[in-house]
């Protein structure tokens, strides 16, 4: 029972770190690169003269956006599960209530 609290705390810290690291990738640090990519895509659209090729291009982009949305949904479900586990771990740690850094032993 003495090892349960430190074990739960360790698992909790590892999950918090994973959650933090997985969310760092979502920060848009290359704003100018993204703006250049958007300008390039707009230039491609403006160069189309054939409506059928423009439709193919649009459908391809819509399918790509759907794929990205599905990936974000899967990642969101994983994060919700991790947050749920963290909440349960924190409740267990709070309920345990003893201070693991205490030098006082109880008998």
C-alpha positions in Angstrom: 0.0 0.0 0.0 3.0 2.3 0.7 4.0 2.0 -3.0 0.6 2.7 -4.4 0.7 6.5 -4.0 4.1 7.0 -5.5 3.2 4.6 -8.4 0.0 6.5 -9.1 1.8 9.8 -8.9 4.5 8.6 -11.3 1.9 7.4 -13.8 0.0 10.6 -13.5 3.2 12.7 -14.2 4.1 10.6 -17.2 0.6 11.0 -18.6 0.6 14.7 -18.0 4.0 15.0 -19.8 2.7 12.9 -22.7 -0.4 15.2 -23.0 1.8 18.3 -22.9 4.2 17.0 -25.5 1.5 15.8 -27.8 -0.2 19.2 -27.7 3.0 21.1 -28.5 2.8 19.9 -32.1 -0.4 21.8 -32.5 1.1 25.2 -31.9 1.5 27.2 -35.2 5.1 28.3 -35.0 5.6 28.6 -38.7 2.9 31.1 -39.6 4.8 32.6 -42.5 5.4 29.2 -44.0 1.7 28.4 -43.7 0.8 31.8 -45.3 3.2 31.0 -48.2 1.6 27.6 -48.7 -1.9 29.2 -48.7 -0.7 31.8 -51.3 0.7 29.0 -53.4 -2.6 27.1 -53.3 -4.5 30.2 -54.3 -2.2 30.8 -57.2 -2.8 27.2 -58.4 -6.5 27.7 -58.2 -6.3 31.0 -60.2 -4.2 29.2 -62.9 -7.0 26.7 -63.7 -8.8 27.3 -67.0 -10.6 23.9 -67.3 -13.5 23.6 -64.9 -13.2 19.8 -64.7 -9.6 20.1 -63.5 -10.7 22.7 -60.9 -13.4 20.4 -59.7 -10.8 17.5 -59.3 -8.5 19.8 -57.4 -11.3 20.9 -55.1 -12.5 17.4 -54.5 -8.9 16.3 -53.7 -8.6 19.2 -51.2 -11.9 18.3 -49.5 -10.9 14.7 -49.2 -7.6 15.8 -47.6 -9.4 18.0 -45.1 -11.7 15.1 -44.2 -8.6 12.9 -43.6 -7.1 15.6 -41.3 -10.4 16.0 -39.5 -10.6 12.3 -38.8 -7.0 12.3 -37.5 -7.8 15.2 -35.2 -10.9 13.3 -34.0 -8.9 10.2 -33.2 -6.3 12.2 -31.3 -9.0 14.0 -29.4 -10.5 10.7 -28.3 -7.1 9.6 -27.1 -6.6 12.8 -25.2 -10.0 12.6 -23.6 -9.2 9.0 -22.4 -5.8 10.2 -21.0 -7.5 13.1 -19.2 -10.1 10.7 -17.8 -7.4 8.4 -16.5 -5.6 11.4 -15.0 -8.8 12.6 -13.2 -9.3 9.1 -11.8 -5.6 9.0 -10.7 -5.9 12.4 -9.0 -9.0 11.4 -7.2 -7.3 8.2 -6.0 -4.3 10.2 -4.9 -6.5 12.7 -3.1 -8.5 9.9 -1.4 -5.3 8.2 -0.3 -4.5 11.4 1.5 -1.2 10.4 3.1 1.9 12.5 2.5 4.6 10.3 0.9 7.3 12.8 1.8 6.4 12.7 5.5 9.2 11.3 7.7 6.8 10.4 10.4 5.7 6.8 10.4 2.4 5.6 11.7 2.0 2.3 13.5 
